[in-house]
């Protein structure tokens, strides 16, 4: 893919994200995406055959960003600090006003659309697996309570992020970055031996 094509895809995805955050997937038309992107329908359809393709591309892009965040965390020697880093990154993401609505739009769409469900489930499995690796590494190093079930602890951490995303959705004025110290304490108290 050329640099121009990559830029154009990003432009369309960013425009679609803004539209979807405002109106939801099903209430947004391709014409609205074209208008928001300031591109002709022919230009948009050159990169995405349908709105469904845009939704799958957005979910895949989010998955790639999540993988990059976990790669950075997995490179840290201290598992507990790596988990706190991931939590801080997630809080910053959740603070984006478009994040919570899009998160729940993707979740709802995954219940109806097998293509989206596949991407969302794969991302969830990768997140839990990365957390599981960090928890197990922390347990082996004596940084995390060895009595904790690693999978359940990892899934509980995902639920914490989902819950904070829900809070942001319900209370858009909430600044989730203000939760960093609290989330650090919750993680440390929950996981420490």
Secondary structure by P-SEA (a helix, b strand, c coil): ccaaaaaaaaaaaaaaaaaaaacccccccaaaaaaaacccaaaaaaccccaaaaaaaaaaaaaaaaaaaaaaaaacccaaaaaaaaaaaaaaaaaccaaaaaaaaaaaaaaccaaaaaaaaaaaaaaaaaaaaaaaaaaaacccccccaaaaaaaaaaaaaaaaaaaaaaccccccccaaaaaaaaaaaaccc
